[in-house]
């Protein structure tokens, strides 16, 4: 299975933002995937909620502070990834 990928909602983006969308999605995806690997490697039986928060914190720590400050992901999706980590399954 493939790793999760961050996709930004294109609605309401101006032309400059639209041009930057691809590189920004790549940067966010890379930070998320690195966070998944770190959280999975350090998982020690914590509850899903804690794993979900750690995923968010780890993802933001891998981003430029300005990007991290504006990163507001779908937390249902982050928690879905956290559940997969807790259950020891593949993250997709």
Protein Blocks (a to p, Z undefined) as FASTA:
>chain_A
ZZddddddfehpafklmmmmmmmmmmmmmmmmmmmmmmmmmgghiafklmmmmmmmmmmm
mpcfklmmmmccdfklmmmmmmmmmnopacZZ
